[in-house]
Amino acid sequence: MHLHIGFYLASWGMFRGSSKLLTSGIKIFEDLSDLLLDKKGDGVIVQYESIKKFLDNKEISSTQTLITKIMLGVYSNIPAIDKFFNKTAKKYCIGINSYDDEKKVIEKINKIFQTKIENDITIENFIQKLPNENNLTKEKILDAIFFEIGKKI
């Protein structure tokens, strides 16, 4: 699993610039894999806090983007809070600030799902009505929609 996480994060550009993640070596992904498997059954906030603590202990910048991309890729239980997602959220719903703690992030994501878009239909209701042959989570679908809209804003 550790190679999958490394390649997944690389595909999202998480190894850019001066990121310590880039120079950490394979061992960090082995340890991260163990943590992620250990936290699989835990709630979103516990998972978020555990990943943040792990990254901080490894002296890797534990940004919302990095943490939520890991969680989206492994658990599919939270959208990745990157610049494209947040552009859409800020324009149509509620923005998520980089200084928001994990509880505030989850609270804001829940508010996004409850945002009414048309004829009193919430974003969550809209997503539930979409064809979903691949059984994607509502968080993964929200991430894809907001990412694509954000690229165009």
C-alpha positions as CSV (number, residue, x, y, z in Angstrom):
1,M,0.0,0.0,0.0
2,H,2.9,2.4,0.7
3,L,3.9,2.6,-3.0
4,H,0.3,3.4,-3.9
5,I,0.2,6.3,-1.5
6,G,3.5,7.7,-2.8
7,F,2.4,7.5,-6.4
8,Y,-1.1,8.8,-5.6
9,L,0.3,11.9,-3.8
10,A,2.9,12.4,-6.6
11,S,0.1,12.4,-9.2
12,W,-1.6,15.2,-7.3
13,G,1.6,17.3,-7.3
14,M,2.3,16.9,-3.5
15,F,6.0,16.5,-4.0
16,R,6.7,20.0,-5.4
17,G,9.1,22.6,-4.2
18,S,10.8,22.3,-0.8
19,S,8.3,19.7,0.5
20,K,10.0,17.4,3.0
21,L,7.7,14.7,1.7
22,L,9.8,14.7,-1.5
23,T,13.0,13.8,0.4
24,S,11.6,11.5,3.1
25,G,12.1,8.2,1.4
26,I,10.0,5.1,1.2
27,K,10.0,4.4,5.0
28,I,7.7,7.3,5.7
29,F,5.1,5.7,3.3
30,E,5.4,2.4,5.1
31,D,4.8,4.0,8.4
32,L,1.9,6.1,7.0
33,S,0.3,3.0,5.5
34,D,0.4,1.3,8.9
35,L,-1.3,4.3,10.5
36,L,-3.9,4.5,7.8
37,L,-4.8,0.9,8.1
38,D,-4.9,1.2,11.9
39,K,-7.3,4.2,11.7
40,K,-9.6,2.7,8.9
41,G,-12.6,2.2,11.2
42,D,-12.2,5.5,13.1
43,G,-14.2,8.6,12.4
44,V,-13.2,11.4,10.1
45,I,-12.0,13.7,12.8
46,V,-9.8,11.0,14.4
47,Q,-8.3,10.1,11.1
48,Y,-7.6,13.7,10.2
49,E,-6.0,14.3,13.7
50,S,-3.9,11.2,13.4
51,I,-2.6,12.0,10.0
52,K,-1.8,15.6,11.0
53,K,0.1,14.3,14.1
54,F,2.0,11.8,12.1
55,L,3.1,14.4,9.5
56,D,4.0,16.9,12.2
57,N,6.1,14.3,14.0
58,K,7.9,13.7,10.7
59,E,8.4,17.4,10.3
60,I,6.3,17.5,7.1
61,S,4.0,20.4,6.6
62,S,0.6,19.0,7.5
63,T,-1.5,21.2,5.3
64,Q,-5.3,20.7,4.9
65,T,-4.6,19.9,1.2
66,L,-2.2,17.1,2.0
67,I,-4.2,15.6,4.8
68,T,-7.5,15.7,2.9
69,K,-5.9,14.3,-0.3
70,I,-4.6,11.4,1.7
71,M,-8.0,10.8,3.3
72,L,-9.8,11.1,-0.1
73,G,-7.5,8.6,-1.7
74,V,-7.6,6.1,1.1
75,Y,-11.0,6.5,2.8
76,S,-13.0,8.6,0.3
77,N,-14.7,10.1,3.3
78,I,-13.8,13.8,2.8
79,P,-13.2,15.9,-0.3
80,A,-9.6,17.1,-0.9
81,I,-9.5,20.7,0.1
82,D,-7.3,22.1,-2.6
83,K,-7.4,25.4,-4.4
84,F,-9.9,24.3,-7.0
85,F,-12.3,22.8,-4.5
86,N,-12.0,25.9,-2.3
87,K,-12.6,28.3,-5.2
88,T,-15.9,26.6,-5.9
89,A,-16.8,26.4,-2.2
90,K,-16.1,30.1,-1.7
91,K,-18.1,31.2,-4.7
92,Y,-21.2,29.1,-4.1
93,C,-21.3,28.0,-0.5
94,I,-18.8,28.6,2.2
95,G,-15.0,28.8,2.1
96,I,-12.7,26.6,4.1
97,N,-9.8,28.6,5.5
98,S,-6.3,27.1,5.9
99,Y,-6.4,27.9,9.6
100,D,-9.7,26.0,10.2
101,D,-9.1,23.0,12.5
102,E,-10.4,19.6,11.6
103,K,-13.7,20.0,13.4
104,K,-14.4,23.3,11.5
105,V,-13.4,21.7,8.2
106,I,-15.9,18.9,8.7
107,E,-18.6,21.3,9.9
108,K,-18.1,23.4,6.7
109,I,-18.2,20.4,4.4
110,N,-21.5,19.3,6.1
111,K,-22.8,22.9,5.4
112,I,-21.7,22.6,1.8
113,F,-23.7,19.3,1.4
114,Q,-26.8,21.1,2.8
115,T,-26.5,24.2,0.5
116,K,-29.6,24.5,-1.6
117,I,-28.9,24.8,-5.4
118,E,-32.3,24.8,-7.1
119,N,-35.9,24.2,-6.1
120,D,-34.9,23.5,-2.5
121,I,-32.7,20.6,-3.6
122,T,-29.5,20.4,-1.6
123,I,-26.1,19.5,-3.1
124,E,-26.3,16.2,-1.2
125,N,-29.8,15.4,-2.7
126,F,-28.4,16.3,-6.1
127,I,-25.4,14.0,-5.7
128,Q,-27.7,11.1,-4.5
129,K,-29.7,11.4,-7.7
130,L,-26.7,11.1,-10.0
131,P,-26.0,7.8,-11.7
132,N,-23.3,6.0,-9.6
133,E,-22.4,2.6,-11.1
134,N,-19.0,2.7,-9.3
135,N,-20.5,3.3,-5.9
136,L,-18.5,6.4,-5.3
137,T,-19.0,8.2,-1.9
138,K,-20.8,11.5,-1.9
139,E,-17.5,13.1,-0.7
140,K,-15.6,11.8,-3.8
141,I,-18.4,13.0,-6.1
142,L,-18.4,16.4,-4.4
143,D,-14.7,16.6,-4.8
144,A,-14.8,15.8,-8.5
145,I,-17.6,18.3,-9.2
146,F,-16.0,21.2,-7.2
147,F,-12.6,20.5,-8.6
148,E,-13.8,20.8,-12.2
149,I,-15.9,23.9,-11.5
150,G,-12.9,25.4,-9.6
151,K,-10.6,24.9,-12.6
152,K,-13.0,27.0,-14.7
153,I,-13.4,29.8,-12.2
